[in-house]
Amino acid sequence: MNAREGTPRRYPGATMSRKACQMSARTVKVASASGLHARPAALFSQAASEQPAAVTIETADAGPVKASSILMLLTLDVAFDDEVTLRAEGEGAEESLDALAALLETNLDEEFQES
């Protein structure tokens, strides 16, 4: 970034598509009774690691952290009904956000008990 102008630096020979520069975001409420702790966090981080786009997650008080890192997820201390914001950039960003938002809107505690 060019600090004075607030714009990305351009390097000779470097090209970026407009699509690759766009960041998508989604805010959802966590439906798991235990929030993003233990098993729900493990299921979520596994799903995040399988997405085509790199995804971060944050709360109003903490983050952003890599959604694929269970240890970083646990540092957010997300409880039931907390709002979190997911952000993804690049190819497959919208699809990644759709999949992960749907997962967070599911009670993963129940999902795990049924399997």
N, C-alpha and C positions, 0 to 999 in steps of 0.2 A: 504494500500500500504506500502510496505517496501521502505522507502525513499532512502535508499542507493542503492538498487538494481532496483527500479522502477518496482517491480513486486507485484501482489496482495499477501496479507498475506494468509497463509493457517492455518485454525483453525482445531483442532482435531475433527474428525467426520463430518466436512463440506465437501460436495461434490458439484461440479458445473459441469454441462454438458458443453462440448465445445460449443454447439449451444447457450446456455444461455449467454456465455461470449462474443459472437460476437456482435459488434455494426454495424448497417447498417446506411448509410447516403445517402442523396439525395439533390442536389442543384437545385433549380427551380427559375424561374422568376415569380413574382406576376402579374397576368393579370387583377385583379380588378382595375377599374379606380380610385377608392379611396384608393387603397392599402389595408392594413389590418386595417381598421378603421370601427367603428360602426357595421353595419350589416354584412359585410364580415368577420370581426373578430368574431362576434357571431356565424355565421354559421361554420366557421373553428374550433373554440374552441369546439363547440358541437360535430362536427364530430371527433375531436381528442379524446374527452372523451369517444367515443363509440368504439375506436380501442382496439384490444387485447393487444397491446404493449404500453408502456409509450413512448411518443414522445416529443422531445424538438425541439425548433426552434431558430435559431440565424441569425443575419446579420453579415456583416463584422465588424460592429462597436459595436454591442450589443448582449447580450445573453450569453449562452443559457437560455431559459425560458421554462416552461412547456407549451406545445402547447394547452393543455386543459384549460388554465387559460386566460380568456378574458382580465383581468386586466394586466397580464404580457405581453400578445400579444401587447396591446396598448403601452406599454413602449418601444417597439422596434421601433416604428414610421416608419413602413414599407409603402413605397409609390409604386405607379404603376411602374412596370418594375424593381423593386429592386430584387436582388438575395437574397434568403434565403436558409439556409441549415437545413434540417430536419434530426434528428437522432433518431433511435429507437433501442432498445436492447431486445433480448429474443424472446420468442415464438410469431410468428405473426408479426415480425418486418418488413419484406419485404412487406407483404400485407398492413400493416398500412401505410408505406411510399408510396406505390402505390396509395392508396386511397386519402391520404392527398396531395400528389404532384398533382394529377389530379384536385383536388379541387382548389388549388392555381393557376393552369394554366387555370382556367375558370374565366371569368369576373363575379364574384359573385354579382356585382351590378345589372347586367342584369338579372341574375337568380332570384334575390329577386323581381325585378319589375314585372316579368312574373307570379309570384305566387300570 
